[in-house]
């Protein structure tokens, strides 16, 4: 079975900017490239899953979103890192679609595309919707304390499996989980 990590975009990979609308404003968070490289070195495919209601709200066009994702890929490449795919939900929260986090539609699609199972997938994100999506799918969830992560943790509305500093911390935790000689502490309540 293939190994897959599903990672959130805003606040997890790049600096959170409410309704990011300009590719030039994409800025990687510290340790993202090294975390993604470690995941790839462990044999994981990495898929980004992001809610982008800014499309339906008319704040950005599809071309702008493609430009934002192109810029993200370029910044990662400049640091020797990459992601395998980017999945996005363009719908408004009230639409009730299956692809908008915390629903599991995009995670399930990524798992099918990469030959993985949702239950053997790891989900990394900074918001309760990321963690809830992962929990609904039976995945292992890691809450990063970048973006909204610290606030999400303080609110106590969700319980991730693990809490880590950032994407590198998530990759290191996954590495520990896969290594029988290094114990990992479960954060789940």
C-alpha positions as CSV (number, residue, x, y, z in Angstrom):
1,X,0.0,0.0,0.0
2,X,1.2,3.5,-0.8
3,X,2.2,6.0,1.8
4,X,0.3,9.3,1.8
5,X,0.4,12.5,3.8
6,X,-2.4,15.1,3.2
7,X,-1.3,18.6,4.3
8,X,-3.3,21.8,4.6
9,X,-2.0,24.9,2.7
10,X,-2.7,28.2,4.5
11,X,-1.2,28.4,7.9
12,X,0.5,25.0,7.5
13,X,2.7,25.4,4.4
14,X,2.5,29.1,3.8
15,X,1.9,32.2,6.0
16,X,-1.8,32.6,6.7
17,X,-3.3,35.5,4.8
18,X,-7.1,35.8,5.0
19,X,-8.3,35.0,1.5
20,X,-4.9,34.9,-0.1
21,X,-5.4,36.7,-3.4
22,X,-2.0,37.5,-4.8
23,X,0.7,34.9,-5.8
24,X,3.4,37.4,-4.7
25,X,2.1,37.2,-1.2
26,X,2.8,33.4,-0.9
27,X,5.5,33.0,1.8
28,X,6.6,29.6,3.0
29,X,6.6,29.0,6.8
30,X,9.9,28.0,8.4
31,X,10.9,24.4,8.2
32,X,8.3,23.5,5.5
33,X,10.7,22.5,2.8
34,X,12.8,20.3,5.2
35,X,9.7,18.7,6.6
36,X,8.3,17.9,3.1
37,X,11.8,16.6,2.1
38,X,11.9,14.3,5.1
39,X,8.4,12.9,4.2
40,X,9.5,12.3,0.7
41,X,12.7,10.6,1.9
42,X,10.5,8.2,3.9
43,X,8.6,7.3,0.8
44,X,5.5,9.4,1.2
45,X,3.5,11.1,-1.5
46,X,2.3,14.5,-0.3
47,X,-1.0,16.0,-1.3
48,X,-2.2,19.4,-0.4
49,X,-5.9,19.7,0.5
50,X,-7.3,23.2,0.9
51,X,-10.7,25.0,1.1
52,X,-10.8,27.9,-1.3
53,X,-14.2,29.5,-1.1
54,X,-12.6,32.7,-2.3
55,X,-13.3,31.3,-5.8
56,X,-17.1,31.1,-5.1
57,X,-17.0,34.4,-3.3
58,X,-15.5,36.1,-6.3
59,X,-12.4,37.2,-4.4
60,X,-10.1,35.4,-6.8
61,X,-10.3,33.8,-10.2
62,X,-9.2,30.3,-11.2
63,X,-6.2,31.8,-12.9
64,X,-5.2,33.6,-9.7
65,X,-5.6,30.3,-7.7
66,X,-3.4,28.5,-10.3
67,X,-0.8,31.3,-9.9
68,X,-0.8,31.0,-6.1
69,X,-0.3,27.2,-6.4
70,X,2.4,27.8,-9.0
71,X,4.2,30.2,-6.7
72,X,3.9,27.8,-3.8
73,X,5.5,25.0,-6.0
74,X,8.2,27.4,-7.2
75,X,9.1,28.4,-3.6
76,X,9.2,24.8,-2.5
77,X,11.4,23.8,-5.6
78,X,13.8,26.6,-4.8
79,X,14.4,24.9,-1.4
80,X,14.6,21.4,-2.9
81,X,11.1,20.3,-1.9
82,X,7.9,19.4,-3.7
83,X,4.3,18.3,-3.4
84,X,2.7,15.7,-5.6
85,X,-0.7,17.2,-6.0
86,X,-2.9,20.1,-4.9
87,X,-6.7,19.5,-4.3
88,X,-9.0,22.3,-3.6
89,X,-12.7,22.9,-2.7
90,X,-14.1,26.0,-4.3
91,X,-17.5,25.9,-2.6
92,X,-19.0,28.0,0.1
93,X,-19.4,26.4,3.5
94,X,-23.2,26.4,3.3
95,X,-23.2,24.4,0.0
96,X,-22.8,21.2,1.9
97,X,-20.5,19.6,-0.6
98,X,-18.4,16.5,0.2
99,X,-15.1,18.1,-0.8
100,X,-15.0,21.0,1.7
101,X,-13.1,20.2,4.9
102,X,-14.1,18.9,7.4
103,X,-15.8,16.5,4.9
104,X,-13.5,13.8,3.6
105,X,-14.1,13.9,-0.1
106,X,-10.8,15.4,-1.2
107,X,-8.8,13.2,1.3
108,X,-10.6,10.1,-0.2
109,X,-9.9,11.3,-3.7
110,X,-6.2,11.8,-2.9
111,X,-6.0,8.3,-1.3
112,X,-7.6,6.8,-4.5
113,X,-5.3,8.7,-6.8
114,X,-2.2,7.6,-4.9
115,X,-3.2,4.1,-4.1
116,X,-3.4,4.7,-0.3
117,X,-6.2,4.1,2.2
118,X,-7.6,7.0,4.3
119,X,-6.9,5.0,7.4
120,X,-3.2,4.7,6.7
121,X,-2.9,8.3,5.7
122,X,-1.5,11.1,7.9
123,X,-3.2,14.5,7.9
124,X,-1.2,17.7,8.9
125,X,-3.0,21.0,9.4
126,X,-3.6,24.0,11.6
127,X,-7.4,24.2,11.9
128,X,-10.1,22.1,13.4
129,X,-11.5,21.4,10.0
130,X,-8.2,19.7,9.0
131,X,-8.2,17.5,12.1
132,X,-11.9,16.7,11.9
133,X,-11.5,15.6,8.3
134,X,-8.7,13.3,9.2
135,X,-10.6,11.9,12.2
136,X,-13.7,11.3,10.1
137,X,-11.6,9.3,7.6
138,X,-9.7,7.3,10.3
139,X,-6.4,9.0,9.4
140,X,-3.7,9.9,11.9
141,X,-3.9,13.6,12.6
142,X,-1.1,16.1,13.5
143,X,-2.0,19.7,14.5
144,X,0.8,22.2,13.7
145,X,1.1,25.2,16.0
146,X,1.7,27.6,13.0
147,X,-1.1,29.6,11.4
148,X,-4.2,29.1,13.5
149,X,-2.8,26.0,15.2
150,X,-2.1,27.4,18.7
151,X,-5.6,29.0,18.8
152,X,-7.2,25.8,17.5
153,X,-5.5,23.9,20.4
154,X,-6.5,26.5,23.0
155,X,-10.2,26.3,21.9
156,X,-10.2,22.6,22.7
157,X,-12.9,21.8,20.2
158,X,-10.9,19.0,18.5
159,X,-8.4,16.5,19.7
160,X,-5.6,15.7,17.3
161,X,-3.6,12.6,17.6
162,X,-0.4,14.6,17.9
163,X,0.5,18.3,18.4
164,X,3.7,19.5,16.8
165,X,5.5,22.8,16.2
166,X,5.4,22.8,12.4
167,X,5.6,20.6,9.3
168,X,9.1,19.5,10.1
169,X,7.9,18.5,13.6
170,X,5.1,16.6,11.9
171,X,7.5,14.7,9.6
172,X,9.7,13.9,12.6
173,X,6.7,12.6,14.6
174,X,5.7,10.4,11.6
175,X,9.2,9.1,11.4
176,X,9.0,8.2,15.1
177,X,5.7,6.5,14.6
178,X,7.2,4.3,11.8
179,X,10.3,3.5,13.8
180,X,9.6,0.8,16.5
181,X,12.7,1.9,18.5
182,X,11.5,5.4,19.1
183,X,8.3,5.8,21.1
184,X,5.9,8.6,20.2
185,X,3.5,10.2,22.7
186,X,-0.1,10.1,21.7
187,X,-1.9,13.4,22.4
188,X,-5.4,12.1,21.8
189,X,-7.7,12.6,24.9
